[in-house]
Amino acid sequence: MKILCTGQGTFTGDDLVIGRYYEAAEFNEPTEQQNRAFHALLQEFWVSGCHSYNAKDFDQFRDFIKRDLGAGFERFKYVEQTDQGLRWGNAKKREDIPKTAPLMAGILKSWSDYSKKQRKETIDRLISTMIQCGVDSKKFYEILKGMEEACIKS
């Protein structure tokens, strides 16, 4: 449900009932429901074994998903040779890393820093990928049904 604050203590919105309390959050802020859905889907994808990621553990699997289906890297670190020896450098884009850098690493954007839109897009891509990979478990469909019901309520 969307509400609009029209003045001090006054609101308008879909199906607001006088005398009821509502939890409100800014419209563009990521939600806890998105957080729970993402992690439930990730866990089910991991357990299904229907993915082709060669992850050694769940944390690495989550990072692969954030890299490939999420917002990706927010910045890069690299090593460069200077007259004083080796030093770390930082770059916003991969193209900004000197060609002579012998070592570089991407720093993934933290899930907690994703916008509501980035979370929605990542969850949508994750669901699509899970379907394409053949995830067909009861738990997967329960998660989807819960998401659909939550969407209908809001």
ABEGO torsion letter per residue (X at the ends): XBBBBAEBGBBBEBGBBBGBBBBBBBAABBBAAAAAAAAAAAAAAAAAGABABBBABAAAAAAAAAAAABAEBABBBBBBBBAAEBBBBBBABAAABBAABABBBBBBBBAAABBAAAAAAAAAAAAAAAAAAGBABAAAAAAAAAAAAAAAAX
